[in-house]
Amino acid sequence: MAITGLDAAGIVELAMLLVGVGALSGFFAGAFGIGGGTVLVPVFYECFRLAGVPLEARMPLCVGTSLAVIIPTSIRSFRAHFERGAVDLAIVKAWALVIMLGVTVGSVMARYAPEGLFKLVFVGVAWAAAMRLFFAREGWRFGDDVPTGVLMKVYGFFVGLLSTLMGVGGGLFSNLLMTFYGRPIHQAVATSSALAVLISIPGAIGYVYAGWPAAARFPDVAALQWPFALGYVSLNAALIVMPTSLVTAPLGVMAAHAMSKRTLEVAFACYLFIVGGRFAISLL
């Protein structure tokens, strides 16, 4: 992604911003089990705007690049949670296939969906999750334990689908579902880190596939700004962000297990409300 319209100092500033956001996304990946995509997508959006990436392709490029970054971050986060014995592997196994089916459908939609759809999904889910966490009550439950059978499969499919359209690791959805069924938020966060691995790998591959036609539609711009991109995945942006995200993911895990249940819920809610607001403003 060569950056037009910026001098060398501006390019360095953008690179430093990506390094910093990598550290932040890694921390949140460990703390909230979210893969870090809700941090990465808004920042990537501003960086690609400055780079001159066409509006039609900008949001999908953010989402695809975010999923690529989530791959190593989620693996590191999952390992740290697993070592603490907090991951519910039964849920991971029950959702594995249907989540990947949802990811596949989401990747196909990314090839044809308008740019505004990605923003609407991001805002709607982020704010709904924030409200649930802000006003959480012990009595707000769908049941005493997670369901089995068809309903569980349906949940898994939509976790994969919506996560792929948002560029997140699935933690927004799986955290909410598990807490609505009485699971402790610490266990929900840990299990979500495992689901992020299942979502991010096929999701990133899907966005590589989805982005080839978009690059062909913008040959003049692509020659200047996408030489290091594969479809809707910007390789240079991902490589700048990845190292610091890997360093800080275990720190987020430590923070999550040090916080009380309510503190973790409120912190997560504040974060979701803020990042959702960024795209809500752009939709006006």
C-alpha positions in Angstrom: 0.0 0.0 0.0 2.0 3.0 -1.2 0.5 6.1 0.3 -0.1 8.9 -2.1 -0.5 12.5 -1.0 1.8 12.1 2.1 5.4 13.0 2.6 7.9 10.7 4.3 7.1 12.1 7.7 3.4 11.3 7.1 4.1 7.8 6.1 6.2 7.2 9.2 3.4 8.6 11.4 1.0 6.2 9.8 3.3 3.3 10.4 3.8 4.3 14.0 0.0 4.5 14.4 -0.3 1.0 13.1 2.4 -0.3 15.5 0.5 1.3 18.4 -2.9 0.0 17.4 -1.3 -3.5 17.0 -0.3 -3.3 20.7 -3.8 -2.2 21.6 -5.6 -4.9 19.5 -3.4 -7.6 21.0 -4.2 -6.5 24.5 -8.0 -6.4 23.8 -7.7 -9.8 22.1 -6.4 -11.3 25.3 -8.6 -9.3 27.6 -11.9 -9.7 25.8 -11.4 -12.7 23.5 -12.4 -10.6 20.5 -9.4 -11.0 18.2 -8.8 -7.3 18.2 -10.8 -6.6 15.1 -13.0 -3.9 16.7 -9.8 -1.9 17.3 -8.2 -2.6 14.0 -11.1 -2.0 11.6 -11.7 1.7 12.5 -8.0 2.5 12.5 -7.4 0.7 9.2 -10.3 2.7 7.7 -8.6 6.0 8.5 -5.3 4.8 7.2 -6.8 3.5 3.9 -8.7 6.8 3.5 -5.5 8.7 3.7 -3.9 6.3 1.3 -6.6 7.1 -1.3 -8.2 3.6 -1.4 -11.6 4.0 -3.2 -14.6 4.2 -0.9 -16.2 1.2 -2.5 -13.3 -1.0 -1.5 -12.1 0.7 1.7 -14.3 -1.1 4.3 -13.9 -4.6 2.9 -10.1 -4.0 2.7 -10.2 -3.0 6.4 -12.2 -6.1 7.3 -10.0 -8.5 5.4 -6.8 -7.1 6.7 -8.2 -7.2 10.2 -9.0 -10.9 9.9 -5.5 -11.6 8.7 -4.0 -9.9 11.7 -6.3 -11.8 14.0 -4.9 -15.1 12.9 -1.6 -15.0 15.0 -3.1 -12.8 17.7 -6.0 -15.2 18.3 -3.7 -18.2 18.4 -1.5 -16.6 21.0 -4.5 -15.5 23.1 -6.1 -19.0 22.9 -2.9 -20.7 24.0 -2.6 -18.3 27.0 -6.3 -18.9 28.1 -6.0 -22.7 27.4 -3.0 -22.9 29.8 -5.2 -21.4 32.5 -7.8 -24.1 31.8 -10.5 -21.5 31.0 -11.5 -22.7 27.5 -14.7 -24.8 27.1 -13.6 -27.1 24.3 -17.1 -28.7 24.1 -18.5 -25.5 22.8 -15.6 -25.1 20.4 -16.2 -28.6 19.0 -20.0 -28.1 18.7 -19.5 -24.9 16.7 -16.4 -25.6 14.6 -18.1 -26.8 11.4 -21.1 -24.4 11.4 -18.9 -21.4 12.2 -16.7 -22.2 9.2 -19.9 -22.5 7.1 -21.0 -19.1 8.3 -17.5 -17.7 7.4 -17.8 -19.1 3.9 -21.2 -17.5 3.3 -19.9 -14.2 4.8 -16.9 -14.2 2.4 -19.1 -14.7 -0.6 -21.3 -11.8 0.6 -18.2 -9.6 0.9 -17.6 -10.0 -2.8 -20.9 -8.5 -3.7 -22.2 -6.5 -0.7 -22.2 -2.6 -0.8 -19.7 -0.8 1.4 -22.4 0.5 3.8 -23.5 -3.0 4.8 -20.2 -3.6 6.6 -20.7 -0.4 8.6 -24.3 -1.2 9.5 -23.4 -4.7 10.7 -20.5 -3.3 12.7 -22.5 -0.5 14.4 -25.6 -2.6 15.1 -23.8 -5.5 16.7 -21.3 -3.4 18.7 -24.0 -1.2 20.2 -26.4 -4.0 20.9 -23.6 -5.8 22.7 -22.6 -2.7 24.7 -26.2 -2.1 25.9 -26.4 -5.7 27.0 -23.2 -5.5 29.0 -24.0 -2.0 30.5 -27.3 -3.1 31.9 -26.5 -6.7 32.6 -28.6 -8.4 35.2 -28.2 -11.9 36.6 -31.8 -12.6 35.7 -31.3 -11.7 32.0 -30.8 -15.3 30.7 -32.0 -17.4 27.8 -31.5 -20.5 29.9 -29.4 -22.1 32.6 -26.9 -23.6 30.2 -26.0 -23.4 26.5 -28.4 -25.3 24.3 -27.7 -28.4 22.2 -28.9 -29.5 18.8 -30.2 -27.3 16.0 -30.4 -24.1 18.0 -26.7 -24.3 18.9 -25.8 -24.9 15.3 -27.8 -21.8 14.2 -26.0 -19.7 16.8 -22.7 -21.0 15.5 -23.5 -20.2 11.9 -24.4 -16.6 12.6 -21.4 -16.1 14.8 -19.3 -17.1 11.8 -21.3 -15.0 9.3 -21.5 -11.8 11.3 -17.9 -12.0 12.4 -16.7 -12.3 8.8 -18.7 -9.2 7.8 -17.3 -7.2 10.8 -13.7 -8.4 10.6 -13.8 -9.6 14.2 -12.9 -12.9 15.8 -16.4 -13.8 17.0 -15.9 -12.8 20.6 -18.7 -10.2 20.4 -21.3 -12.8 19.7 -20.0 -15.8 21.6 -19.3 -13.7 24.7 -22.9 -12.5 24.7 -24.4 -15.9 24.0 -22.5 -17.7 26.6 -23.3 -15.1 29.3 -26.9 -15.2 28.3 -26.8 -18.9 29.1 -25.2 -18.4 32.5 -21.6 -19.0 31.7 -19.0 -16.8 33.6 -17.6 -14.0 31.4 -14.1 -15.2 32.0 -14.9 -18.5 30.5 -16.8 -16.8 27.7 -13.7 -14.7 26.9 -11.4 -17.6 26.9 -13.6 -19.8 24.7 -14.1 -16.9 22.3 -10.3 -16.8 21.7 -10.5 -20.3 20.4 -13.4 -19.5 18.1 -11.4 -16.5 16.7 -8.9 -19.0 15.4 -11.6 -20.9 13.5 -13.0 -17.6 12.1 -9.9 -15.7 11.2 -8.1 -18.2 9.0 -10.9 -19.1 6.5 -12.2 -15.5 6.8 -8.9 -14.0 5.6 -8.7 -16.5 2.8 -12.2 -15.6 1.8 -11.4 -11.9 1.6 -8.4 -12.6 -0.6 -10.8 -14.3 -3.0 -13.5 -11.6 -2.7 -11.1 -8.8 -3.4 -9.6 -9.9 -6.7 -12.5 -8.5 -8.8 -12.3 -5.2 -6.8 -8.7 -4.7 -7.6 -9.4 -5.3 -11.3 -12.1 -2.5 -11.2 -9.6 0.1 -10.0 -6.4 -0.6 -12.1 -5.0 2.9 -11.9 -5.4 3.1 -8.1 -4.3 -0.5 -7.6 -1.0 0.1 -9.3 -0.3 2.9 -6.8 -1.9 1.8 -3.6 -2.4 -2.0 -3.6 0.9 -3.5 -4.7 1.3 -5.3 -1.4 -2.3 -6.5 -1.2 -3.9 -9.8 -1.9 -7.5 -9.2 -2.7 -9.0 -7.5 0.3 -6.0 -8.1 2.5 -3.3 -5.4 2.8 -0.1 -7.4 3.5 2.1 -4.4 4.5 -0.5 -3.1 7.0 -1.0 -6.5 8.5 2.8 -7.1 8.8 3.2 -3.8 10.6 0.5 -4.5 13.1 1.2 -8.2 13.9 4.4 -8.1 15.9 3.2 -5.8 18.7 -0.2 -7.5 18.8 1.5 -10.8 19.6 3.6 -9.3 22.4 0.6 -7.7 24.2 -2.0 -10.5 23.8 -0.8 -12.4 26.9 -0.8 -9.2 28.9 -4.5 -8.8 28.0 -5.1 -12.4 29.3 -3.5 -11.5 32.6 -5.6 -8.4 32.9 -8.8 -10.3 32.2 -8.2 -12.8 34.9 -7.2 -10.0 37.4 -10.5 -8.1 36.9 -13.8 -8.8 38.5 -16.8 -10.0 36.4 -18.5 -6.6 36.5 -15.4 -4.6 35.8 -14.7 -6.7 32.7 -18.3 -6.3 31.5 -18.3 -2.5 31.8 -14.9 -2.1 30.3 -15.9 -4.2 27.3 -19.2 -2.2 26.9 -17.5 1.2 26.9 -15.1 0.0 24.3 -17.8 -1.3 22.0 -19.9 1.9 22.3 -16.9 4.0 21.3 -15.8 2.0 18.3 -19.4 1.6 17.1 -19.9 5.4 17.2 -17.1 5.9 14.7 -19.0 4.2 12.0 -22.4 5.5 13.0 -21.2 9.0 12.4 -19.9 8.0 8.9 -23.4 6.6 8.0 -25.2 10.0 8.7 
